Amino acid sequence: MSESSAEPSAVELITAIACSLVDKPEAVSVNATSNEAGTVLRLRVDPTDVGKVIGKQGRTARSLRTILGAVSVKLHHRYSLEIVEEAKQETASS
């Protein structure tokens, strides 16, 4: 399997898993960025769902990275996962 066809499958895999974990699957997006070390997958979810993707003590995030590691071995291409945390759009009154 070539690198170009493998990348969409890794993106689709992380997207599918993340969509099943969150309350707002329409807000899930995964962007792939290739560099000399491999491909970085940046996962963005709704700010209210970040905790669901990270999990207690980071267990869910670690599991996602473990699955991605298995994909990396099978496809002979290094993938890493970044979970992008964006601040909520609410303003706090002082």
C-alpha positions in Angstrom: 0.0 0.0 0.0 1.5 3.3 -1.0 1.9 6.3 1.4 -0.6 8.4 -0.5 -3.4 5.9 -0.2 -2.4 4.9 3.4 -2.8 8.5 4.7 -6.5 8.8 4.0 -7.2 5.5 5.7 -5.4 6.6 8.9 -7.3 9.9 8.8 -10.6 8.1 8.3 -9.8 5.6 11.1 -9.1 8.4 13.7 -12.1 10.4 12.4 -14.4 7.4 12.8 -13.2 6.5 16.3 -13.4 10.2 17.5 -16.9 10.6 16.1 -18.0 7.6 18.1 -16.6 9.1 21.3 -18.0 12.6 21.2 -21.4 14.2 21.6 -21.0 16.5 18.5 -19.5 14.3 15.7 -20.1 17.0 13.2 -17.4 19.1 14.9 -14.7 16.4 14.5 -11.9 17.1 12.0 -8.6 15.5 11.4 -5.9 17.2 9.4 -2.8 15.4 8.2 0.6 17.2 7.8 3.5 15.3 6.5 7.1 16.1 7.5 10.5 14.4 7.4 9.7 12.3 10.5 6.3 11.0 9.2 2.7 12.3 9.3 1.1 14.3 12.1 -2.6 13.9 12.5 -4.2 16.9 14.3 -7.5 16.0 15.8 -10.0 18.8 16.6 -13.3 18.4 18.4 -15.8 20.7 20.0 -14.3 22.2 23.1 -17.0 20.5 25.2 -15.9 17.1 23.9 -12.1 17.4 24.4 -12.4 15.5 27.7 -14.1 12.6 26.1 -11.3 12.2 23.5 -8.6 12.6 26.1 -10.3 10.4 28.8 -9.5 9.9 32.4 -5.7 10.3 33.0 -5.3 10.4 29.2 -6.2 6.8 28.7 -8.4 7.3 25.7 -5.8 9.5 24.0 -3.1 6.9 24.8 -5.3 4.2 23.3 -5.8 6.2 20.1 -2.1 6.6 19.8 -1.5 2.9 20.4 -3.9 2.1 17.5 -2.1 4.6 15.3 1.2 3.0 16.3 -0.2 -0.4 15.0 -1.2 1.3 11.8 2.3 2.8 11.5 3.9 -0.6 11.8 1.6 -2.2 9.3 2.0 0.6 6.7 5.7 1.2 7.4 5.0 4.9 7.9 5.2 6.9 11.1 2.0 8.6 12.3 1.6 10.7 15.4 -1.5 12.2 16.9 -2.0 15.7 18.3 -5.2 16.6 20.1 -5.8 20.3 19.5 -7.5 21.9 22.5 -9.2 25.2 21.6 -10.6 27.6 24.2 -14.3 27.8 24.6 -15.9 30.8 22.8 -17.5 32.0 26.1 -16.3 35.2 27.7 -16.0 35.3 31.5 -17.3 38.4 33.3 -14.8 39.8 35.8 
